Amino acid sequence: VTRRDRGLEASDWTMGAKQLSEADQETLTVINQVFSAFSVCGSAIIITSYVLFPSLRKFSYKLVLFLSLSDLFNQGSSFFGNPT
């Protein structure tokens, strides 16, 4: 039995950004920025350790490096946006 079978529409069980108060949207923005900053710091540590320690320059760690670079750019751009 799905929600639609029970007579519920999508608007009955989801909450869009327009339904949140401005204070709630501001709270979500601050939470997004805090966790984006943590993610950027973690990615920066991984990238720095790859550059500083040549013994880490193996194929497996290179994959981690590229993942960290993509996360750095993703969360860096997410830091400046409103998640709603």
Long-range contacts (C-beta under 8 A, 24 or more apart in sequence): 17-84, 20-84, 25-82, 25-84, 28-82, 28-83, 28-84, 29-82, 29-83, 29-84, 32-78, 32-79, 32-81, 32-82, 32-83, 33-79, 36-75, 36-76, 36-78, 36-79, 37-79, 39-71, 39-75, 40-72, 40-75, 40-76, 40-79, 42-68, 43-68, 43-69, 43-71, 43-72, 43-75, 44-72, 47-72
